Every structure is written in structure tokens, then in C-alpha cells.
């Protein structure tokens, strides 16, 4: 179990647990369709959406007794030395199969094309394989999301097919599926 003050520091980024102080930055990120053109989740329409997210994210830290049996860790992304949340990332179980573990990320559009998504995805893989001791991590992307495809490939994941073994009306049906195993991760290091 992680403490709510847990931090991951990379070359250019600081990833840390969300606090209510991040509400305005996350509202700006998750309510703007320009930041989320391929995100399957609904855009946030009110502060209540943000409060609901923060409540949910807080369940996974500090030995919360209400923590669901499956795990998910959300981190805010900041540039090192900065206070503004520029994105989010995490590792956890997708809603269509809680036995799997996915890596995910999102950034404000003004920070795209700087390698931040790849840097945060790599940090999540390191966290997943070295801290949580996972054996396999997946990623999936909308087929039209070329930038996210490059992020997953640069992070070391390999395309393995199409996500077609879930309900056809599910948001992720037809997404391109990627994976990386612990063995592959260790071989790439």
C-alpha cells in the first residue's frame, strides 16, 4: 500500500498522489476536449466530477479500508520544480477486466510532443515491475491515436492484437492492444 505522500521523480517530471489542491488544474485538463480527443471517459462538466475523481483516487492510498480489492494508482504529473498539474498517469485494472493491469496517461495539450507521456509511462512501468512486482502490463489505444501508439512503443510495449473480446458497445472495443512482460522489461533495461 502506498502512502499519500509517495512520489516518483524522473529526469524532468515529478509524479505524486493527487490532493484537493490539484482540483482546479485537473478540472482544466479533464473538461477541455482538446486535451482528451481519444479519452473514453466523459469530460468533466462540474466540480462534482472532480470531487468524485479525487474521492475515488484517494481510496488507493494510506491503507484505506474502503479500498476496492483490485488496485489502481493515480499520479499527478508536474514538471520538476513546478506546482501546476500538467497531466495524470497511473497503473491499474481496466473496468472490463479487473485481472489485467494497464498503464495509462494524459497531458494538457500544451505539453504534448515533449516526451512527457513516454517519460511518465516508463516511470509507471518501472513502478509496476519493481515496486508492485507485476508480471505483465498492457496498454490499449484508439486506432487513430498515433501519438499514443508511439508512447507505448517507446516505453517498450509491443502490439499484440485488437481488443475484441469485450462487449461491442464498450468504449475500448476495437482498441489496439499492447503488452510488456516482466521478462521483456528486464531484457530492455
Backbone as ProteinMPNN parsed JSONL, in Angstrom:
{"seq_chain_A": "XXXXXXXXXXXXXXXXXXXXXXXXXXXXXXXXXXXXXXXXXXXXXXXXXXXXXXXXXXXXXXXXXXXXXXXXXXXXXXXXXXXXXXXXXXXXXXXXXXXXXXXXXXXXXXXXXXXXXXXXXXXXXXXXXXXXXXXXXXXXXXXXXXXXXXXXXXXXXXXXXXXXXXXXXXXXXXXXXXXXXXXXXXXXX", "coords_chain_A": {"N_chain_A": [[0.848, -1.177, 0.0], [0.553, 2.179, -0.833], [1.687, 5.251, 0.553], [0.069, 8.425, 0.865], [1.847, 10.464, 0.394], [3.68, 9.574, -1.396], [6.114, 9.73, -3.974], [7.33, 9.9, -7.308], [10.197, 10.566, -9.037], [11.405, 11.655, -12.058], [13.615, 12.281, -14.838], [12.674, 14.79, -15.825], [10.228, 15.169, -14.644], [7.817, 15.14, -11.943], [5.964, 12.822, -10.277], [3.146, 12.421, -8.386], [0.854, 11.63, -5.712], [-2.571, 12.594, -5.923], [-3.974, 15.613, -4.586], [-6.47, 17.637, -2.966], [-5.75, 20.171, -3.639], [-5.094, 20.035, -6.26], [-7.328, 20.186, -7.726], [-8.368, 22.341, -9.391], [-6.508, 22.444, -11.524], [-6.775, 19.858, -12.571], [-9.443, 19.916, -13.274], [-9.371, 21.758, -15.351], [-7.841, 20.29, -17.168], [-9.343, 17.85, -17.58], [-11.813, 18.744, -18.448], [-11.594, 19.92, -20.865], [-12.02, 19.366, -24.223], [-9.968, 19.433, -26.133], [-7.728, 18.484, -24.843], [-8.288, 15.86, -24.539], [-8.874, 14.114, -26.836], [-9.108, 11.385, -27.512], [-9.844, 10.106, -25.234], [-11.745, 7.762, -23.425], [-13.356, 8.288, -21.29], [-15.979, 10.349, -19.989], [-16.001, 13.88, -20.448], [-15.265, 16.132, -17.794], [-17.831, 17.934, -16.298], [-18.5, 19.466, -14.171], [-17.517, 20.734, -10.919], [-18.177, 18.74, -9.199], [-17.675, 16.383, -10.591], [-14.887, 16.399, -10.52], [-14.442, 16.277, -7.742], [-15.548, 13.745, -7.244], [-13.713, 12.135, -8.642], [-11.342, 12.656, -7.144], [-12.078, 11.645, -4.663], [-12.379, 8.917, -5.329], [-9.74, 8.307, -6.256], [-8.316, 8.663, -3.884], [-8.922, 6.439, -2.398], [-7.047, 4.478, -2.782], [-4.751, 4.77, -1.329], [-2.781, 4.988, 1.68], [-3.677, 2.794, 3.288], [-6.506, 2.629, 3.171], [-9.58, 1.544, 4.37], [-11.761, 1.253, 2.698], [-10.826, 0.61, 0.264], [-11.018, -0.818, -2.939], [-10.917, -4.329, -3.934], [-9.363, -4.755, -6.185], [-6.584, -3.03, -7.637], [-5.458, 0.32, -8.242], [-3.412, 2.903, -9.153], [-3.168, 6.311, -9.161], [-1.456, 9.101, -10.4], [-0.48, 12.493, -10.248], [0.967, 14.577, -12.733], [3.706, 16.651, -12.837], [5.914, 19.195, -13.966], [9.304, 19.011, -13.018], [10.028, 20.908, -10.188], [7.861, 22.505, -10.573], [4.507, 23.605, -9.753], [2.073, 23.281, -10.98], [-0.344, 21.016, -12.14], [0.14, 19.077, -14.921], [-0.757, 16.872, -16.105], [-1.808, 13.41, -15.857], [-1.165, 10.105, -14.708], [-0.935, 6.535, -14.438], [-1.323, 3.21, -13.113], [-3.115, 0.268, -13.311], [-6.18, -1.645, -12.944], [-8.214, -2.2, -15.741], [-11.676, -1.372, -16.365], [-13.077, -3.359, -17.754], [-11.874, -5.782, -17.252], [-10.786, -6.765, -14.359], [-8.627, -8.32, -13.694], [-6.476, -7.737, -15.218], [-3.684, -5.493, -15.822], [-3.203, -2.224, -16.615], [-1.329, 0.433, -18.187], [-1.629, 3.931, -18.07], [-2.144, 7.366, -19.178], [-2.256, 10.948, -19.52], [-2.108, 14.222, -20.846], [-2.061, 17.837, -20.662], [-2.753, 19.637, -23.6], [-0.877, 21.619, -24.306], [1.508, 20.58, -23.466], [2.094, 18.45, -25.021], [4.066, 16.424, -27.285], [6.614, 16.567, -26.17], [7.782, 14.463, -25.016], [6.916, 13.832, -22.505], [4.723, 12.136, -21.926], [5.747, 9.623, -22.64], [7.879, 9.502, -20.831], [6.493, 9.475, -18.4], [4.977, 7.125, -18.729], [7.023, 5.205, -18.841], [7.998, 5.506, -16.25], [5.799, 4.549, -14.849], [5.809, 1.881, -15.67], [8.24, 1.05, -14.557], [7.605, 1.409, -11.856], [5.481, -0.433, -11.712], [6.682, -2.951, -12.344], [8.897, -3.065, -10.606], [8.155, -2.07, -8.032], [5.503, -2.945, -7.459], [5.714, -5.466, -8.394], [4.714, -6.748, -10.721], [3.808, -9.092, -13.332], [3.033, -8.666, -15.901], [2.052, -6.024, -18.056], [-0.427, -4.183, -19.697], [-1.439, -2.079, -22.437], [-3.701, 0.006, -24.153], [-5.0, 1.511, -27.059], [-6.927, 3.9, -28.901], [-7.462, 3.211, -32.3], [-6.873, 5.395, -34.022], [-5.154, 6.985, -32.63], [-2.268, 7.951, -33.046], [-0.101, 9.23, -31.776], [-0.221, 8.256, -29.132], [0.222, 5.587, -29.638], [2.919, 5.675, -30.384], [3.993, 6.451, -27.918], [3.508, 4.167, -26.285], [5.015, 2.265, -27.699], [7.622, 3.385, -27.533], [7.936, 3.185, -24.816], [8.303, 0.533, -24.579], [6.346, -1.406, -24.958], [4.648, -3.916, -26.866], [2.69, -4.362, -29.769], [-0.075, -6.53, -29.695], [-2.494, -7.23, -30.748], [-6.036, -6.775, -31.25], [-8.468, -5.363, -29.175], [-11.01, -7.199, -28.781], [-12.473, -8.959, -27.344], [-14.373, -8.139, -25.581], [-17.471, -6.54, -24.623], [-19.219, -5.304, -27.44], [-20.263, -2.752, -27.334], [-18.717, -1.46, -25.546], [-16.481, 1.162, -24.558], [-13.783, 0.638, -25.13], [-13.733, -1.364, -27.009], [-12.343, -2.715, -29.921], [-10.01, -1.281, -29.729], [-6.445, -0.986, -30.124], [-4.295, -3.379, -28.816], [-1.62, -3.626, -26.544], [1.326, -5.018, -24.975], [3.648, -5.712, -22.304], [5.921, -7.853, -20.799], [7.327, -8.881, -17.636], [9.747, -10.182, -18.121], [10.423, -9.23, -20.706], [10.601, -6.51, -20.101], [12.769, -6.446, -18.282], [14.776, -7.366, -19.995], [15.047, -5.231, -21.73], [16.254, -3.271, -20.273]], "CA_chain_A": [[0.0, 0.0, 0.0], [1.329, 3.416, -0.909], [1.282, 6.401, 1.359], [-0.388, 9.517, 0.01], [2.952, 11.376, 0.098], [4.596, 8.855, -2.283], [6.496, 10.494, -5.162], [8.262, 9.324, -8.275], [10.879, 11.654, -9.709], [12.103, 11.255, -13.274], [14.549, 13.316, -15.289], [12.037, 16.101, -15.984], [8.888, 15.175, -14.076], [7.526, 14.631, -10.617], [4.671, 12.154, -10.237], [2.762, 12.263, -6.982], [-0.559, 11.382, -5.461], [-3.409, 13.781, -6.03], [-4.555, 16.25, -3.41], [-7.552, 18.542, -3.35], [-5.142, 21.369, -4.22], [-4.945, 19.797, -7.692], [-8.663, 20.168, -8.318], [-8.542, 23.306, -10.485], [-5.684, 22.023, -12.663], [-7.376, 18.664, -13.172], [-10.706, 20.339, -13.903], [-8.968, 22.356, -16.621], [-7.375, 19.201, -18.035], [-10.351, 16.846, -17.907], [-13.039, 19.326, -19.01], [-11.273, 20.505, -22.169], [-11.95, 18.295, -25.225], [-8.688, 19.472, -26.853], [-6.765, 17.68, -24.091], [-8.778, 14.485, -24.405], [-9.613, 13.733, -28.043], [-9.331, 9.942, -27.608], [-10.172, 9.557, -23.915], [-13.072, 7.155, -23.412], [-14.139, 8.818, -20.178], [-16.697, 11.584, -20.256], [-15.375, 15.107, -19.973], [-15.827, 16.642, -16.555], [-18.734, 19.043, -16.555], [-18.687, 20.249, -12.951], [-16.562, 20.436, -9.844], [-18.569, 17.471, -8.584], [-16.923, 15.344, -11.298], [-13.522, 16.42, -9.975], [-14.51, 15.764, -6.364], [-15.768, 12.295, -7.327], [-12.435, 11.537, -9.016], [-10.408, 12.737, -6.024], [-12.515, 10.682, -3.655], [-12.035, 7.592, -5.833], [-8.28, 8.143, -6.271], [-7.803, 8.604, -2.51], [-9.179, 5.119, -1.819], [-5.963, 3.544, -3.048], [-3.58, 5.163, -0.564], [-2.818, 5.074, 3.139], [-4.422, 1.681, 3.894], [-7.912, 2.98, 3.275], [-10.382, 0.317, 4.495], [-12.755, 1.191, 1.626], [-10.099, 0.318, -0.971], [-11.524, -1.989, -3.66], [-9.993, -5.478, -3.942], [-8.425, -4.553, -7.283], [-5.778, -1.851, -7.336], [-5.205, 1.331, -9.258], [-2.678, 4.031, -8.602], [-3.219, 7.522, -9.967], [-0.457, 10.098, -10.05], [-0.481, 13.748, -10.996], [2.242, 14.849, -13.397], [4.181, 18.034, -12.788], [7.306, 19.377, -14.351], [10.108, 19.141, -11.8], [10.124, 22.28, -9.709], [6.61, 23.219, -10.837], [3.356, 23.267, -8.91], [0.882, 23.057, -11.797], [-0.57, 19.677, -12.681], [0.09, 19.124, -16.386], [-1.283, 15.613, -16.589], [-2.026, 12.326, -14.914], [-0.745, 8.79, -15.185], [-1.209, 5.522, -13.444], [-1.255, 1.803, -13.452], [-4.205, -0.378, -12.6], [-7.058, -2.594, -13.603], [-9.282, -1.602, -16.552], [-13.004, -1.76, -15.892], [-13.623, -4.524, -18.455], [-11.252, -6.999, -16.721], [-10.019, -6.349, -13.186], [-7.442, -9.173, -13.51], [-5.406, -7.166, -16.036], [-3.089, -4.251, -15.338], [-2.903, -1.317, -17.733], [-0.65, 1.69, -17.96], [-2.398, 4.999, -18.712], [-1.561, 8.699, -19.048], [-2.891, 12.02, -20.269], [-1.435, 15.509, -20.631], [-2.652, 19.017, -21.291], [-2.286, 19.736, -24.982], [0.302, 22.497, -24.407], [2.705, 19.81, -23.088], [2.272, 17.332, -25.947], [5.248, 16.383, -28.159], [7.834, 16.861, -25.408], [8.256, 13.208, -24.444], [6.439, 13.673, -21.126], [3.873, 10.946, -21.817], [6.647, 8.466, -22.642], [8.621, 9.512, -19.57], [5.597, 9.038, -17.318], [4.646, 5.712, -18.962], [8.189, 4.42, -18.413], [8.018, 5.548, -14.785], [4.747, 3.657, -14.373], [6.277, 0.504, -15.872], [9.245, 0.806, -13.529], [6.835, 1.272, -10.627], [4.719, -1.679, -11.778], [7.516, -4.144, -12.311], [9.845, -3.077, -9.491], [7.52, -1.815, -6.738], [4.335, -3.81, -7.277], [6.178, -6.797, -8.789], [3.806, -7.293, -11.717], [4.38, -9.971, -14.35], [2.612, -8.224, -17.235], [1.298, -4.774, -18.126], [-0.988, -3.939, -21.02], [-1.865, -0.745, -22.805], [-4.572, -0.047, -25.328], [-5.208, 2.84, -27.63], [-7.834, 4.066, -30.028], [-6.653, 3.007, -33.514], [-6.46, 6.651, -34.639], [-4.294, 7.749, -31.735], [-0.901, 7.649, -33.463], [0.848, 9.721, -30.763], [-0.213, 7.328, -28.005], [0.887, 4.376, -30.134], [4.37, 5.912, -30.26], [4.33, 6.44, -26.492], [3.575, 2.78, -25.815], [6.158, 1.606, -28.35], [8.858, 3.914, -26.938], [8.003, 2.673, -23.445], [8.7, -0.867, -24.659], [5.237, -2.325, -25.163], [4.538, -4.478, -28.214], [1.314, -4.603, -30.213], [-0.402, -7.96, -29.718], [-3.785, -7.5, -31.37], [-7.151, -5.843, -31.111], [-9.305, -5.66, -28.023], [-12.313, -7.551, -29.327], [-13.094, -9.984, -26.507], [-15.242, -7.459, -24.621], [-18.744, -6.141, -25.226], [-19.04, -4.427, -28.601], [-20.65, -1.377, -27.023], [-17.764, -0.911, -24.58], [-15.646, 2.224, -25.124], [-12.473, 0.145, -25.556], [-13.852, -2.39, -28.049], [-11.67, -2.367, -31.163], [-8.731, -0.613, -29.489], [-5.236, -1.763, -30.349], [-3.805, -3.887, -27.544], [-0.173, -3.748, -26.398], [1.727, -5.602, -23.702], [5.048, -5.93, -21.974], [6.064, -8.775, -19.677], [8.473, -8.611, -16.771], [10.932, -10.68, -18.814], [10.756, -8.263, -21.764], [11.001, -5.268, -19.454], [14.125, -6.624, -17.752], [15.702, -7.514, -21.117], [15.226, -3.914, -22.357], [16.977, -2.358, -19.355]], "C_chain_A": [[0.889, 1.233, 0.0], [0.786, 4.462, 0.056], [0.925, 7.541, 0.409], [0.702, 10.551, -0.276], [4.008, 10.731, -0.805], [4.851, 9.691, -3.537], [7.434, 9.676, -6.024], [8.876, 10.506, -9.02], [11.637, 11.075, -10.897], [13.037, 12.394, -13.676], [13.916, 14.704, -15.315], [10.722, 16.254, -15.243], [8.878, 14.74, -12.62], [6.107, 14.077, -10.662], [4.323, 11.964, -8.772], [1.264, 12.064, -6.872], [-1.33, 12.701, -5.532], [-3.808, 14.301, -4.658], [-5.671, 17.171, -3.89], [-7.009, 19.842, -3.928], [-4.983, 21.249, -5.734], [-6.266, 19.924, -8.446], [-8.8, 21.111, -9.51], [-7.75, 22.895, -11.719], [-6.298, 20.812, -13.359], [-8.708, 18.993, -13.84], [-10.406, 20.933, -15.271], [-8.569, 21.272, -17.629], [-8.516, 18.316, -18.506], [-11.656, 17.432, -18.461], [-12.832, 19.874, -20.416], [-11.143, 19.397, -23.215], [-10.652, 18.294, -26.028], [-7.624, 18.632, -26.161], [-7.091, 16.19, -24.146], [-9.461, 13.958, -25.663], [-9.904, 12.235, -28.148], [-9.726, 9.316, -26.277], [-11.587, 8.983, -23.927], [-13.962, 7.708, -22.305], [-14.837, 10.102, -20.591], [-15.885, 12.769, -19.753], [-16.034, 15.531, -18.667], [-16.649, 17.879, -16.868], [-18.91, 19.952, -15.338], [-17.597, 19.898, -11.943], [-16.915, 19.134, -9.15], [-17.855, 16.312, -9.263], [-15.502, 15.247, -10.752], [-13.505, 15.867, -8.556], [-14.714, 14.255, -6.351], [-14.469, 11.575, -7.68], [-11.472, 11.524, -7.835], [-10.801, 11.779, -4.91], [-12.114, 9.269, -4.075], [-10.527, 7.348, -5.772], [-7.729, 7.99, -4.863], [-8.022, 7.242, -1.863], [-7.972, 4.196, -1.895], [-4.683, 3.861, -2.282], [-3.86, 5.094, 0.927], [-3.709, 4.008, 3.79], [-5.892, 1.996, 4.124], [-8.753, 1.7, 3.345], [-11.444, 0.172, 3.411], [-12.124, 0.88, 0.273], [-10.698, -0.914, -1.647], [-10.485, -3.11, -3.703], [-9.013, -5.419, -5.115], [-7.701, -3.241, -7.019], [-5.687, -0.926, -8.531], [-4.487, 2.478, -8.571], [-2.701, 5.166, -9.607], [-2.133, 8.473, -9.477], [-0.696, 11.359, -10.874], [0.905, 13.913, -11.593], [2.514, 16.339, -13.3], [5.573, 18.075, -13.39], [8.095, 19.558, -13.053], [10.274, 20.609, -11.441], [8.859, 23.084, -9.915], [5.5, 22.761, -9.91], [2.121, 22.897, -9.712], [0.818, 21.61, -12.283], [-0.704, 19.805, -14.19], [-0.467, 17.832, -16.966], [-1.494, 14.624, -15.461], [-1.476, 11.054, -15.538], [-1.08, 7.784, -14.097], [-1.042, 4.131, -13.991], [-2.356, 1.12, -12.656], [-5.063, -1.234, -13.484], [-8.124, -1.885, -14.442], [-10.642, -2.142, -16.131], [-13.559, -2.997, -16.578], [-13.002, -5.832, -17.983], [-10.318, -6.62, -15.584], [-8.821, -7.256, -12.909], [-6.251, -8.673, -14.308], [-4.848, -5.906, -15.382], [-2.689, -3.422, -16.547], [-2.063, -0.144, -17.257], [-1.454, 2.765, -18.699], [-1.786, 6.353, -18.378], [-2.39, 9.682, -19.855], [-2.222, 13.334, -19.891], [-2.254, 16.65, -21.211], [-1.993, 19.192, -22.656], [-1.014, 20.593, -25.125], [1.598, 21.771, -24.053], [2.912, 18.58, -23.981], [3.577, 17.511, -26.724], [6.537, 16.811, -27.46], [8.435, 15.593, -24.802], [7.779, 12.959, -23.019], [5.562, 12.43, -20.951], [4.733, 9.691, -21.781], [7.401, 8.379, -21.324], [7.74, 9.043, -18.411], [5.195, 7.575, -17.488], [5.8, 4.813, -18.526], [8.29, 4.39, -16.891], [6.961, 4.618, -14.202], [5.144, 2.183, -14.563], [7.323, 0.134, -14.828], [8.564, 0.575, -12.179], [6.112, -0.083, -10.601], [5.574, -2.925, -11.641], [8.419, -4.21, -11.079], [9.207, -2.87, -8.12], [6.363, -2.767, -6.463], [4.659, -5.261, -7.623], [5.192, -7.491, -9.738], [4.549, -8.21, -12.681], [4.089, -9.489, -15.763], [1.838, -6.927, -17.109], [0.816, -4.618, -19.56], [-1.208, -2.44, -21.22], [-2.795, -0.901, -23.992], [-4.877, 1.368, -25.765], [-6.276, 2.785, -28.723], [-6.99, 3.939, -31.296], [-6.162, 4.295, -34.172], [-5.471, 7.466, -33.816], [-2.824, 7.391, -31.98], [0.117, 8.088, -32.402], [0.926, 8.757, -29.581], [0.407, 5.984, -28.398], [2.4, 4.524, -29.978], [4.815, 5.901, -28.798], [4.485, 5.01, -25.998], [4.765, 2.042, -26.421], [7.476, 2.075, -27.747], [9.037, 3.427, -25.501], [8.338, 1.186, -23.416], [7.581, -1.863, -24.837], [5.166, -2.736, -26.629], [3.068, -4.705, -28.549], [1.056, -6.099, -30.288], [-1.763, -8.257, -30.332], [-4.785, -6.39, -31.155], [-8.0, -6.301, -29.938], [-10.724, -5.923, -28.516], [-13.021, -8.636, -28.511], [-13.903, -9.368, -25.364], [-16.511, -7.043, -25.358], [-18.525, -5.118, -26.341], [-19.43, -2.985, -28.322], [-19.73, -0.735, -25.971], [-16.854, 0.096, -25.273], [-14.329, 1.711, -25.689], [-12.536, -0.924, -26.645], [-13.19, -1.883, -29.333], [-10.372, -1.601, -30.98], [-7.58, -1.557, -29.778], [-4.629, -2.102, -29.001], [-2.295, -4.083, -27.596], [0.117, -4.453, -25.083], [3.236, -5.56, -23.549], [5.063, -6.852, -20.758], [7.261, -8.354, -18.835], [9.769, -9.028, -17.464], [11.374, -9.704, -19.907], [11.242, -6.944, -21.174], [12.451, -5.363, -18.959], [15.149, -6.733, -18.886], [15.997, -6.167, -21.788], [16.066, -2.971, -21.516], [18.454, -2.51, -19.445]], "O_chain_A": [[1.861, 1.311, 0.751], [-0.413, 4.532, 0.325], [1.424, 7.605, -0.714], [0.5, 11.432, -1.112], [5.102, 11.272, -0.965], [3.929, 10.286, -4.095], [8.224, 8.87, -5.531], [8.16, 11.344, -9.567], [12.409, 10.127, -10.756], [13.218, 13.353, -12.926], [14.531, 15.679, -14.885], [10.153, 17.345, -15.211], [9.793, 14.072, -12.137], [5.168, 14.778, -11.038], [5.113, 11.411, -8.006], [0.513, 12.301, -7.818], [-0.798, 13.771, -5.237], [-3.958, 13.54, -3.702], [-5.791, 17.444, -5.085], [-7.728, 20.548, -4.635], [-4.762, 22.25, -6.416], [-6.305, 19.783, -9.668], [-9.311, 20.7, -10.551], [-8.256, 22.985, -12.838], [-6.336, 20.747, -14.587], [-9.053, 18.403, -14.864], [-11.106, 20.645, -16.242], [-8.929, 21.346, -18.804], [-8.646, 18.056, -19.703], [-12.521, 16.676, -18.902], [-13.795, 20.251, -21.084], [-10.243, 18.564, -23.109], [-10.267, 17.251, -26.557], [-6.716, 18.12, -26.816], [-6.243, 15.357, -23.827], [-10.55, 13.394, -25.559], [-10.864, 11.851, -28.816], [-9.925, 8.103, -26.208], [-12.522, 9.64, -24.386], [-15.186, 7.606, -22.381], [-14.343, 10.847, -21.437], [-15.172, 12.669, -18.755], [-17.228, 15.308, -18.467], [-16.214, 18.76, -17.61], [-19.407, 21.072, -15.459], [-16.868, 18.917, -12.09], [-16.042, 18.487, -8.57], [-17.466, 15.353, -8.597], [-14.979, 14.152, -10.547], [-12.634, 15.068, -8.214], [-14.115, 13.558, -5.531], [-14.152, 10.536, -7.101], [-10.853, 10.499, -7.551], [-9.935, 11.169, -4.282], [-11.573, 8.511, -3.271], [-10.085, 6.304, -5.294], [-6.761, 7.256, -4.664], [-7.365, 6.924, -0.872], [-7.889, 3.227, -1.14], [-3.637, 3.277, -2.563], [-5.007, 5.136, 1.373], [-4.422, 4.305, 4.75], [-6.448, 1.657, 5.169], [-8.644, 0.853, 2.459], [-11.979, -0.92, 3.22], [-12.81, 0.887, -0.749], [-10.869, -1.948, -1.0], [-9.295, -2.854, -3.524], [-7.926, -5.991, -5.028], [-8.184, -2.422, -6.238], [-5.823, -1.346, -9.68], [-4.921, 2.959, -7.525], [-2.304, 5.001, -10.76], [-1.925, 8.624, -8.273], [-1.065, 11.292, -12.046], [1.896, 13.447, -11.03], [1.67, 17.17, -13.634], [6.318, 17.097, -13.325], [7.613, 20.181, -12.107], [10.615, 21.438, -12.284], [8.781, 24.232, -9.477], [5.55, 21.664, -9.353], [1.21, 22.264, -9.18], [1.805, 21.06, -12.772], [-1.552, 20.547, -14.685], [-0.629, 17.712, -18.181], [-1.375, 14.954, -14.281], [-1.344, 10.954, -16.758], [-1.458, 8.147, -12.983], [-0.677, 3.911, -15.146], [-2.508, 1.368, -11.459], [-4.718, -1.514, -14.632], [-8.864, -1.054, -13.915], [-10.739, -3.249, -15.6], [-14.45, -3.64, -16.022], [-13.541, -6.899, -18.277], [-9.186, -6.2, -15.82], [-8.064, -6.99, -11.976], [-5.13, -9.135, -14.099], [-5.475, -5.327, -14.494], [-1.924, -3.876, -17.398], [-2.083, 0.222, -16.082], [-1.909, 2.539, -19.82], [-1.014, 6.483, -17.428], [-3.131, 9.296, -20.759], [-1.818, 13.527, -18.744], [-3.044, 16.455, -22.135], [-0.804, 18.918, -22.823], [-0.173, 20.31, -25.977], [2.682, 22.294, -24.312], [3.8, 17.767, -23.725], [4.119, 18.613, -26.805], [7.442, 17.355, -28.093], [9.476, 15.648, -24.148], [8.19, 11.983, -22.39], [5.655, 11.748, -19.931], [4.482, 8.79, -20.981], [7.545, 7.293, -20.762], [8.195, 8.299, -17.543], [5.082, 6.852, -16.498], [5.575, 3.773, -17.908], [8.63, 3.359, -16.31], [7.195, 3.972, -13.181], [4.846, 1.344, -13.713], [7.295, -0.967, -14.278], [8.917, -0.353, -11.45], [6.132, -0.786, -9.591], [5.226, -3.847, -10.905], [8.678, -5.297, -10.563], [9.676, -3.443, -7.136], [6.253, -3.326, -5.372], [3.957, -6.177, -7.194], [4.88, -8.67, -9.572], [5.768, -8.116, -12.827], [4.794, -9.844, -16.708], [1.061, -6.747, -16.172], [1.55, -4.886, -20.511], [-1.163, -1.654, -20.273], [-2.671, -1.859, -24.754], [-4.996, 2.287, -24.954], [-6.484, 1.758, -29.369], [-5.902, 4.51, -31.361], [-5.118, 4.279, -34.826], [-5.005, 8.517, -34.257], [-2.22, 6.633, -31.221], [1.096, 7.382, -32.161], [2.016, 8.472, -29.083], [1.045, 5.327, -27.576], [3.076, 3.613, -29.5], [5.892, 5.398, -28.478], [5.486, 4.677, -25.363], [5.444, 1.282, -25.731], [8.356, 1.259, -27.476], [10.164, 3.277, -25.029], [8.625, 0.635, -22.353], [7.837, -3.067, -24.866], [5.576, -1.988, -27.517], [2.298, -5.182, -27.715], [1.846, -6.85, -30.86], [-2.151, -9.421, -30.428], [-4.433, -5.235, -30.914], [-8.217, -7.498, -29.744], [-11.533, -5.004, -28.651], [-14.046, -9.168, -28.937], [-14.094, -9.989, -24.318], [-16.604, -7.182, -26.577], [-17.738, -4.183, -26.193], [-18.966, -2.08, -29.015], [-19.953, 0.405, -25.561], [-16.493, -0.087, -26.436], [-13.804, 2.293, -26.639], [-11.497, -1.347, -27.152], [-13.446, -0.763, -29.774], [-9.694, -1.297, -31.961], [-7.722, -2.776, -29.687], [-4.465, -1.232, -28.146], [-1.758, -4.631, -28.559], [-0.726, -4.489, -24.186], [3.986, -5.397, -24.512], [4.308, -6.653, -19.807], [8.1, -7.568, -19.274], [10.769, -8.313, -17.402], [12.559, -9.388, -20.02], [12.18, -6.335, -21.687], [13.254, -4.461, -19.195], [16.27, -6.243, -18.752], [17.076, -5.981, -22.351], [16.542, -1.956, -22.026], [19.19, -1.818, -18.742]]}, "name": "protein", "num_of_chains": 1, "seq": "XXXXXXXXXXXXXXXXXXXXXXXXXXXXXXXXXXXXXXXXXXXXXXXXXXXXXXXXXXXXXXXXXXXXXXXXXXXXXXXXXXXXXXXXXXXXXXXXXXXXXXXXXXXXXXXXXXXXXXXXXXXXXXXXXXXXXXXXXXXXXXXXXXXXXXXXXXXXXXXXXXXXXXXXXXXXXXXXXXXXXXXXXXXXX"}
